[in-house]
Amino acid sequence: MKPPFDARAPSFDANAISETIQRALASAGLDTQTGPMLAVTQTIRRALGASLHSEGAGRFDGNSVIDVTAREVPAGGGSVKLPDRPSSHGKTDLRPGRFERREFANQAGTRAYWVYVPARWPTSTQDELRPLLVMLHGCTQSAADFAAGTQMNRLADQHGFLVVYPEQAAQANTSKCWNWFRPQDQQRDAGEPSLIADIVREVAQRHGADPRRIFVAGLSAGAAMALVSGQTYPDLFAGVGVHSGLPYGSAHDVPSALAAMKGGRSGIAGLMKAAGPEAARPQRAVHSVPVIVFHGDRDHTVQHSNAAQIVRQAQQARCAAPGQGQLLENTLSGVALGGRRYTRTVHADAQGQTAIESWTLHGAGHAWAGGHASGSYTDDSGPDASAEMVRFFMALPRSGSA
């Protein structure tokens, strides 16, 4: 992908530049239609020239965020039928579970959420408390859309765990991004982390989930919020899955979020000053929570360098934790069934227990690896991020005090 601004070029494509800026702003959850940032977008438009103001020209509507068009999966009241896919035995899996919509409210606000309860549990888990996995969607997505794309409900049928999909409200963020970059949403017992944690507690109590086998994962803004959840509630979440996300505490407002998404550099001159002074210092990860990371090295929405920062942050938190020894690193390369090349690095202790795992997806963009085309922002060339996250979570020892 060529840089959107090239001083050597005799001319420029104003619409292409508009779309690039639009994606960056919307991915950070920025409302460019109202408030102080409206003036910023108007200034950008004037700088790009009068062609942006003409009828039918590209506009900042806050809806185009990643690489493809978001699709809504019908989510009527009751259950959602996901596309059938052959099972490992060559037969079609026709075991639809219950996919129910509920709402939860606390002092931080109200959010809808969906919970998937498998139709039946594998024999090996009938007498056990069930694990619970929390899935946080990306910008412009819905819970049902994310469930269809990741196919996590199908894995829940196979392995016997509950899945919860909290859903961001448009009133809280016009692009339906989780507000991972706001200081008030990076703290325990406040903001969106408290809503997610309380939803999880409600579902765990209602359905008899194992309080020591609760995990959280997400895509993009949802992945960043998954890391926030792991750091603010390490007693609740036993592991974190991050796909195309950002480190905990890497931003404190919209300008710093945009800079973090681009690997620490803001590509929009003057935006930092236009958005106001620094509100707070970035936070640091202090809790050692196992983490698995997926990121494409051709991701131009959230730069791949963020994955390395997440791993480094997890290593630092582990080194600071008492009683945890040195991790041994092992790296291997492979090719997924769909043709995607990858590099997988595992950080395990002396007993072979993996604490940190990182996958670099070579040539991949900003999309869920191995996802199903029935959902948005998916890349079916693999590897299967959903299956690998489940494998990682289920291999972790039961821990926590929730």
DOLUMTOR-341349 format. One line per 10 residues: number of its first residue (from 1); their letters; for each residue x, y, z of C-alpha. Coordinates in nm, 2 decimals. Example, Ala and Ser with C-alpha at 12.3 -4.5 7.8 and 13.67 -1.06 7.14 Angstrom:
% residues 2
1 = as = 1.23 -0.45 0.78 ~ 1.37 -0.11 0.71
//
This chain:
% residues 402
1 = mkppfdarap = 0.00 0.00 0.00 ~ 0.15 0.33 -0.11 ~ 0.16 0.62 0.15 ~ -0.15 0.84 0.11 ~ 0.07 1.15 0.08 ~ 0.36 1.14 -0.17 ~ 0.55 1.47 -0.22 ~ 0.71 1.32 -0.54 ~ 0.38 1.27 -0.71 ~ 0.27 1.55 -0.95
11 = sfdanaiset = -0.10 1.49 -0.85 ~ -0.30 1.31 -0.59 ~ -0.62 1.11 -0.57 ~ -0.83 1.32 -0.33 ~ -1.09 1.05 -0.28 ~ -0.84 0.78 -0.20 ~ -0.68 1.02 0.06 ~ -1.03 1.09 0.20 ~ -1.10 0.72 0.24 ~ -0.77 0.65 0.41
21 = iqralasagl = -0.82 0.93 0.67 ~ -1.19 0.82 0.71 ~ -1.08 0.46 0.80 ~ -0.82 0.59 1.06 ~ -1.07 0.82 1.23 ~ -1.36 0.58 1.24 ~ -1.14 0.29 1.36 ~ -1.05 0.50 1.66 ~ -1.41 0.56 1.74 ~ -1.40 0.93 1.64
31 = dtqtgpmlav = -1.72 1.11 1.56 ~ -1.64 1.35 1.28 ~ -1.99 1.47 1.22 ~ -2.03 1.67 1.55 ~ -1.82 1.82 1.82 ~ -1.47 1.96 1.79 ~ -1.35 1.71 1.54 ~ -1.60 1.84 1.28 ~ -1.38 2.14 1.23 ~ -1.08 1.92 1.18
41 = tqtirralga = -1.24 1.71 0.91 ~ -1.36 2.03 0.74 ~ -1.00 2.16 0.74 ~ -0.88 1.84 0.59 ~ -1.14 1.85 0.32 ~ -1.05 2.21 0.23 ~ -0.68 2.11 0.21 ~ -0.76 1.83 -0.02 ~ -0.94 2.06 -0.26 ~ -1.29 2.16 -0.37
51 = slhsegagrf = -1.34 1.82 -0.54 ~ -1.42 1.67 -0.20 ~ -1.71 1.90 -0.16 ~ -1.87 1.81 -0.49 ~ -2.19 1.60 -0.51 ~ -2.11 1.23 -0.47 ~ -1.75 1.29 -0.35 ~ -1.61 1.08 -0.07 ~ -1.73 1.19 0.27 ~ -1.64 1.11 0.63
61 = dgnsvidvta = -1.95 0.92 0.74 ~ -1.79 0.71 1.01 ~ -1.91 0.38 0.86 ~ -1.63 0.24 0.65 ~ -1.37 0.12 0.89 ~ -1.17 -0.17 0.78 ~ -1.10 -0.33 0.44 ~ -1.45 -0.46 0.35 ~ -1.81 -0.37 0.39 ~ -1.97 -0.47 0.72
71 = revpagggsv = -2.27 -0.69 0.70 ~ -2.54 -0.73 0.96 ~ -2.64 -1.09 1.04 ~ -3.02 -1.10 1.12 ~ -3.04 -1.11 1.50 ~ -3.41 -1.13 1.57 ~ -3.54 -1.24 1.91 ~ -3.42 -1.59 1.99 ~ -3.16 -1.80 1.81 ~ -2.95 -1.73 1.50
81 = klpdrpsshg = -2.88 -2.02 1.26 ~ -2.52 -2.01 1.16 ~ -2.40 -2.16 0.83 ~ -2.34 -2.54 0.85 ~ -1.98 -2.66 0.80 ~ -1.86 -3.02 0.77 ~ -1.74 -3.16 1.10 ~ -1.41 -3.34 1.15 ~ -1.60 -3.67 1.08 ~ -1.71 -3.55 0.74
91 = ktdlrpgrfe = -2.07 -3.50 0.85 ~ -2.27 -3.18 0.87 ~ -2.30 -3.05 1.23 ~ -2.67 -2.97 1.28 ~ -2.67 -2.90 1.66 ~ -2.80 -2.54 1.69 ~ -2.77 -2.41 2.04 ~ -2.95 -2.12 2.19 ~ -2.83 -1.77 2.09 ~ -3.01 -1.53 2.32
101 = rrefanqagt = -3.01 -1.15 2.34 ~ -3.02 -0.99 2.68 ~ -2.94 -0.65 2.83 ~ -2.74 -0.54 3.13 ~ -2.71 -0.21 3.32 ~ -2.49 -0.08 3.59 ~ -2.37 0.27 3.70 ~ -2.16 0.29 3.38 ~ -2.46 0.25 3.14 ~ -2.66 -0.02 2.96
111 = raywvyvpar = -2.53 -0.27 2.70 ~ -2.70 -0.55 2.51 ~ -2.52 -0.88 2.49 ~ -2.57 -1.22 2.33 ~ -2.50 -1.55 2.50 ~ -2.46 -1.88 2.32 ~ -2.55 -2.20 2.51 ~ -2.46 -2.52 2.31 ~ -2.75 -2.76 2.25 ~ -2.56 -3.03 2.44
121 = wptstqdelr = -2.22 -3.07 2.61 ~ -1.95 -3.32 2.51 ~ -1.96 -3.63 2.74 ~ -1.62 -3.54 2.89 ~ -1.76 -3.21 3.03 ~ -2.10 -3.32 3.16 ~ -1.99 -3.34 3.52 ~ -1.77 -3.03 3.50 ~ -1.82 -2.66 3.53 ~ -1.82 -2.51 3.19
131 = pllvmlhgct = -1.56 -2.26 3.06 ~ -1.68 -1.93 2.94 ~ -1.54 -1.72 2.65 ~ -1.61 -1.35 2.60 ~ -1.59 -1.22 2.25 ~ -1.56 -0.84 2.18 ~ -1.64 -0.74 1.82 ~ -1.46 -0.47 1.62 ~ -1.58 -0.13 1.49 ~ -1.91 -0.13 1.29
141 = qsaadfaagt = -1.97 -0.50 1.38 ~ -2.26 -0.65 1.57 ~ -2.25 -0.94 1.81 ~ -2.43 -1.17 1.56 ~ -2.20 -1.06 1.28 ~ -1.89 -1.14 1.49 ~ -2.03 -1.48 1.59 ~ -2.09 -1.57 1.23 ~ -1.74 -1.46 1.12 ~ -1.54 -1.62 1.39
151 = qmnrladqhg = -1.76 -1.94 1.41 ~ -1.69 -1.95 1.78 ~ -2.03 -2.09 1.85 ~ -1.95 -2.40 1.65 ~ -1.64 -2.45 1.86 ~ -1.85 -2.41 2.17 ~ -2.06 -2.70 2.05 ~ -1.75 -2.91 2.00 ~ -1.57 -2.83 2.32 ~ -1.85 -2.75 2.56
161 = flvvypeqaa = -1.81 -2.39 2.66 ~ -2.03 -2.08 2.68 ~ -1.98 -1.78 2.46 ~ -2.08 -1.42 2.55 ~ -2.08 -1.14 2.30 ~ -2.12 -0.79 2.46 ~ -2.24 -0.54 2.21 ~ -2.13 -0.18 2.19 ~ -2.40 0.08 2.17 ~ -2.41 0.33 1.89
171 = qantskcwnw = -2.49 0.60 2.16 ~ -2.16 0.52 2.32 ~ -1.96 0.53 2.00 ~ -2.10 0.62 1.66 ~ -1.89 0.35 1.49 ~ -1.97 0.09 1.76 ~ -1.61 0.07 1.86 ~ -1.52 -0.02 2.22 ~ -1.37 0.30 2.37 ~ -1.04 0.13 2.46
181 = frpqdqqrda = -0.85 0.46 2.43 ~ -1.04 0.67 2.69 ~ -0.89 0.69 3.04 ~ -1.23 0.64 3.20 ~ -1.27 0.31 3.01 ~ -0.93 0.17 3.12 ~ -1.01 0.14 3.49 ~ -1.15 -0.12 3.72 ~ -1.50 -0.07 3.85 ~ -1.57 0.21 3.59
191 = gepsliadiv = -1.68 0.26 3.23 ~ -1.69 -0.02 2.98 ~ -1.46 -0.26 3.16 ~ -1.71 -0.27 3.45 ~ -2.00 -0.34 3.21 ~ -1.81 -0.63 3.04 ~ -1.71 -0.77 3.38 ~ -2.06 -0.75 3.53 ~ -2.21 -0.91 3.22 ~ -1.97 -1.20 3.25
201 = revaqrhgad = -2.05 -1.24 3.62 ~ -2.42 -1.25 3.54 ~ -2.38 -1.51 3.27 ~ -2.14 -1.72 3.47 ~ -2.39 -1.73 3.76 ~ -2.69 -1.80 3.55 ~ -2.53 -2.08 3.35 ~ -2.30 -2.24 3.60 ~ -1.97 -2.14 3.43 ~ -1.63 -2.22 3.59
211 = prrifvagls = -1.52 -1.89 3.76 ~ -1.16 -1.99 3.71 ~ -1.19 -2.07 3.34 ~ -1.32 -1.74 3.19 ~ -1.14 -1.59 2.89 ~ -1.18 -1.28 2.68 ~ -1.08 -1.22 2.31 ~ -1.15 -0.96 2.05 ~ -1.08 -0.81 1.71 ~ -0.93 -0.46 1.66
221 = agaamalvsg = -1.09 -0.22 1.90 ~ -1.24 -0.53 2.07 ~ -0.90 -0.68 2.10 ~ -0.77 -0.36 2.26 ~ -1.06 -0.37 2.51 ~ -0.99 -0.74 2.57 ~ -0.65 -0.64 2.69 ~ -0.80 -0.37 2.90 ~ -1.03 -0.62 3.06 ~ -0.75 -0.86 3.14
231 = qtypdlfagv = -0.55 -0.59 3.31 ~ -0.84 -0.43 3.50 ~ -0.99 -0.77 3.60 ~ -0.70 -1.02 3.62 ~ -0.89 -1.21 3.89 ~ -1.18 -1.27 3.65 ~ -1.01 -1.34 3.32 ~ -0.76 -1.63 3.30 ~ -0.64 -1.56 2.95 ~ -0.67 -1.30 2.67
241 = gvhsglpygs = -0.69 -1.34 2.29 ~ -0.59 -1.05 2.08 ~ -0.65 -1.03 1.70 ~ -0.52 -0.71 1.53 ~ -0.53 -0.51 1.85 ~ -0.32 -0.26 2.05 ~ -0.14 -0.28 2.38 ~ -0.31 -0.18 2.71 ~ -0.28 0.18 2.79 ~ -0.13 0.28 2.45
251 = ahdvpsalaa = -0.37 0.57 2.41 ~ -0.55 0.83 2.63 ~ -0.76 1.02 2.37 ~ -0.84 1.01 1.99 ~ -0.51 1.16 1.86 ~ -0.30 0.92 2.07 ~ -0.52 0.63 1.95 ~ -0.46 0.73 1.59 ~ -0.09 0.74 1.65 ~ -0.09 0.41 1.83
261 = mkggrsgiag = -0.28 0.24 1.55 ~ -0.01 0.36 1.31 ~ 0.27 0.22 1.53 ~ 0.32 0.54 1.73 ~ 0.32 0.79 1.45 ~ 0.03 1.01 1.35 ~ -0.01 1.04 0.98 ~ -0.23 1.35 1.00 ~ -0.04 1.67 1.05 ~ -0.18 1.91 1.31
271 = lmkaagpeaa = -0.43 1.66 1.44 ~ -0.26 1.63 1.78 ~ -0.29 2.00 1.85 ~ -0.64 2.03 1.71 ~ -0.77 1.76 1.94 ~ -0.65 1.93 2.26 ~ -0.37 1.88 2.51 ~ -0.26 1.55 2.66 ~ -0.52 1.41 2.91 ~ -0.32 1.14 3.08
281 = rpqravhsvp = -0.01 0.94 3.06 ~ -0.03 0.59 2.90 ~ -0.10 0.31 3.15 ~ 0.13 0.01 3.20 ~ 0.04 -0.36 3.21 ~ 0.12 -0.48 3.56 ~ -0.08 -0.81 3.58 ~ 0.06 -1.12 3.42 ~ -0.23 -1.27 3.23 ~ -0.16 -1.54 2.96
291 = vivfhgdrdh = -0.21 -1.39 2.61 ~ -0.23 -1.52 2.25 ~ -0.18 -1.27 1.97 ~ -0.27 -1.28 1.60 ~ -0.18 -1.00 1.36 ~ -0.13 -0.96 0.98 ~ 0.20 -0.80 0.87 ~ 0.01 -0.61 0.59 ~ -0.24 -0.46 0.83 ~ -0.27 -0.09 0.74
301 = tvqhsnaaqi = -0.54 -0.01 0.99 ~ -0.36 -0.12 1.30 ~ 0.01 -0.16 1.23 ~ 0.17 -0.50 1.29 ~ 0.42 -0.34 1.53 ~ 0.15 -0.33 1.79 ~ 0.16 -0.71 1.82 ~ 0.53 -0.70 1.92 ~ 0.45 -0.43 2.18 ~ 0.17 -0.65 2.32
311 = vrqaqqarca = 0.41 -0.94 2.36 ~ 0.68 -0.72 2.51 ~ 0.42 -0.58 2.76 ~ 0.32 -0.93 2.86 ~ 0.68 -1.03 2.91 ~ 0.75 -0.73 3.13 ~ 0.44 -0.80 3.34 ~ 0.55 -1.16 3.39 ~ 0.90 -1.06 3.49 ~ 0.76 -0.82 3.75
321 = apgqgqllen = 0.53 -1.08 3.89 ~ 0.68 -1.27 4.20 ~ 0.74 -1.64 4.17 ~ 0.73 -1.66 3.79 ~ 1.04 -1.80 3.61 ~ 1.21 -1.72 3.28 ~ 1.02 -1.81 2.97 ~ 1.18 -2.01 2.69 ~ 1.11 -1.90 2.33 ~ 1.04 -2.13 2.03
331 = tlsgvalggr = 0.96 -2.01 1.68 ~ 0.84 -2.20 1.39 ~ 0.69 -2.12 1.04 ~ 0.42 -2.29 0.84 ~ 0.15 -2.26 0.58 ~ -0.22 -2.29 0.67 ~ -0.46 -2.51 0.47 ~ -0.59 -2.20 0.30 ~ -0.24 -2.10 0.18 ~ -0.16 -1.83 0.43
341 = rytrtvhada = 0.20 -1.84 0.56 ~ 0.26 -1.77 0.92 ~ 0.52 -1.75 1.19 ~ 0.43 -1.87 1.54 ~ 0.63 -1.79 1.85 ~ 0.56 -1.97 2.18 ~ 0.69 -1.85 2.52 ~ 0.67 -2.13 2.77 ~ 0.80 -2.19 3.12 ~ 1.04 -2.47 3.22
351 = qgqtaieswt = 0.75 -2.71 3.26 ~ 0.63 -2.65 2.91 ~ 0.33 -2.43 3.00 ~ 0.27 -2.16 2.74 ~ 0.22 -1.81 2.88 ~ 0.25 -1.60 2.57 ~ 0.19 -1.70 2.21 ~ 0.22 -1.48 1.90 ~ 0.12 -1.55 1.54 ~ 0.24 -1.33 1.25
361 = lhgaghawag = 0.02 -1.38 0.94 ~ 0.23 -1.30 0.64 ~ 0.05 -1.09 0.38 ~ -0.27 -1.06 0.58 ~ -0.46 -0.74 0.64 ~ -0.70 -0.63 0.91 ~ -0.93 -0.94 0.93 ~ -1.00 -1.24 1.15 ~ -0.77 -1.53 1.03 ~ -0.96 -1.84 0.92
371 = ghasgsytdd = -1.30 -1.66 0.96 ~ -1.62 -1.75 0.77 ~ -1.74 -1.53 0.49 ~ -2.08 -1.51 0.65 ~ -1.93 -1.25 0.88 ~ -1.75 -0.92 0.81 ~ -1.37 -0.86 0.83 ~ -1.27 -1.22 0.78 ~ -0.99 -1.39 0.59 ~ -1.06 -1.76 0.51
381 = sgpdasaemv = -0.70 -1.83 0.40 ~ -0.62 -1.92 0.76 ~ -0.48 -2.02 1.00 ~ -0.79 -2.07 1.21 ~ -0.75 -1.80 1.49 ~ -1.07 -1.92 1.66 ~ -0.96 -2.28 1.70 ~ -0.61 -2.18 1.80 ~ -0.74 -1.94 2.07 ~ -0.96 -2.21 2.21
391 = rffmalprsg = -0.67 -2.46 2.21 ~ -0.46 -2.20 2.39 ~ -0.73 -2.12 2.65 ~ -0.82 -2.48 2.72 ~ -0.46 -2.57 2.79 ~ -0.42 -2.31 3.06 ~ -0.43 -2.42 3.42 ~ -0.74 -2.32 3.62 ~ -0.65 -2.00 3.79 ~ -0.79 -1.68 3.93
401 = sa = -1.02 -1.61 4.22 ~ -1.34 -1.49 4.06
//
